[in-house]
Amino acid sequence: MKILTSNEAARLARNYPLNVRWSDEDQAFIGSIPGLVGECCHGTTPENVVTQLRDIAEDIVAHLYAKGESLPSPRLPAGSV
């Protein structure tokens, strides 16, 4: 099993765009990481959601790396240019 340091995981995770949107239904900001995971967290401020997304991205990258799996290619959210 390969282990990444937290700095290495953070560096690799920064390649993935973070998507935050407001949900009227939930009355909260919702976050996703295109290419890694769909909607996965929510919060009362965009900053709170971004902090959660960074942690989630690092965890996913470290997990995939430890399992010896290839990291998916980063991609822009739908509607981005």
Beta strands, then each sheet from edge to edge (+ up, - down):
strand 1: 19-23
strand 2: 28-33
strand 3: 37-43
sheet 1: 1+ 2- 3+
end
